[in-house]
Amino acid sequence: MTSILHVTPHLGGGVGRVLLNYLEHTLPDDMEQHELLCLDYANVAATKRAASLGIPLHDRMSEKIPALLAQMASVDIVVLHWWNHPLIYSLLVREVLPPTRILIWSHVSGLFPTQNFTDVLITYPDFFVVASPVSYDAQAIKRLEPSVRRDKVRLIFSCAGIEHVASAAPIPHDGFRIGYVGTVDYCKMHPHFIRMSAAANIPSAHFVVCGGPNEVAVRRDASLAGVDEQFDFLGQITDVASQLSTFDVFGYPLAPYHYGTGEQALIEALAVGIPPVVLGNGAEQHVVQDRVTGIVAKDEREYTQALDELYRRPEFRRLLSKTARSTTRERFTIRNLARSWSTLYEETLRFPKRPRTWPGSHGTAATAAKVFLASLGEFGVDYMTSMNTEPSDSVFEADDRISHGSELFRSKTRGSVFHYHDFFPDDPWLVFWCGLIRFNEVDHEGSLSNIIAASALIPKDRISIYIERFHGRV
């Protein structure tokens, strides 16, 4: 029997559903024995589900590193479930892992910072597993020699199955309901979601938005645009099937810089037969077949036009629905996922166990800021420049670019500097960078307090320059 240890940053939500649904499917197989370790927490639902399946689950393992390393050494294969999370990188960069076989399963596309692949991340494990073909466009994978890419990278399309929504059937309702289920946050949802939705020329349109965590901010945008009566924000939901049963169209416009891969919410809508309208981002194009199972719009204007078209052409909508339902239920199954992983486990067992050390790290002495830089790779050049303590034009230019970073860099989680600061609040560079970004979010008092607090490491003359710049704006 092959013993397999799954190590995750935390367990719950989308990745938790994918992993636990997959493990439930493996239970009849007496050739594999699985165990779950979470570096941070496992939520209540995941804990109960694992217990009901008889799968050992332990969380808060970042507080028990010796026990974690011993468990890694004792199993045949370690599967590291990866997205940019401070505790994952703290483990990889700071610890020498014992002899083991390691697979890294990426649950993000890896295309854009802060959820980007790095050269070291790809070559660190025995195999690096991507969850969507879109990940082959990541720079760290494209740079690999063809032979290395062939030997090192594997594709296993991620999904949580569709069994939990399979019974969903249309429920009669008033108006034309366009639904969105997923992350309600502009780090993933298109920043013009409200505008491109409300622009649809559909008299009876009603937009139902399910998910979080920032639904309050998106609701506020609808109110500011004067269209809040067209939108219904439900927050996190547990019964996806009941909501899908009321949708006529699945409106799922994501930001071009989003980090998603398999897009489980999109797969569920297709499996139920709800034709989706998406933008032509890489991940969505690998799930939706344009004008076969849904519509792939090239820009905001086409997105709005597609909503209009599906309202005006009910026969076309029904044709897309029928095709989406049949093809998705064949293509995205837990059976396919489990078979692919079993094959990869067999391939991995051919490798000898070996210890792992993150190249260029300083072990447990690595600062949290250095761990954060390791997570960004080539995309961390401004942060690296900023760490030059001597003031210069290049340093201030780098600081300025940091303060105006993208949505993902300004996110409170998602591998941002704020995310790292939450786990490592005493690192002065993380404190300083949070201050730079907060200043351009109009939190001037909070920003200045961050920058002053960073003076433990950063020379006082540099801090003084920032205090002078902010004078009169606080």
Secondary structure, 3 states (H helix, E strand, C coil): CEEEEEEECCECHHHHHHHHHHHHHHCCCCCEEEEEEECCCECHHHHHHHHHHCCCEECCHHHCHHHHHHHHHHCCEEEEEECCCHHHHHHHHHCCEEEECEEEEECCCECCCCCECCHHHHHCCCEEEECCHHHHHCHHHHCCCHHHHHHHEEECCCCCCCHHHCCCCCCCCCCEEEEEECCECCCCECCCHHHHHHCCCCCCEEEEEECCECHHHHHHHHHHCCCHHHEEEEECCCCHHHHHCCCCEEEECECCCCCCCCCHHHHHHHHHCCCEEEECCHHHHCCCCECCCEEEECCHHHHHHHHHHHHHCHHHHHHHHHHHHHHHHHHCCHHHHHHHHHHHHHHHCCCCCEEECCCCCCHHHCCHHHHHHHHHHHHHHHHHHHCCCCCCHHHHHHHHHHHCCCHHHHCCCCCCHHHHHHHCCCCHHHHHHHHHHHHCCCCHHHHHHHHHHHHHCCCHHHHHHHHHHHCCCC
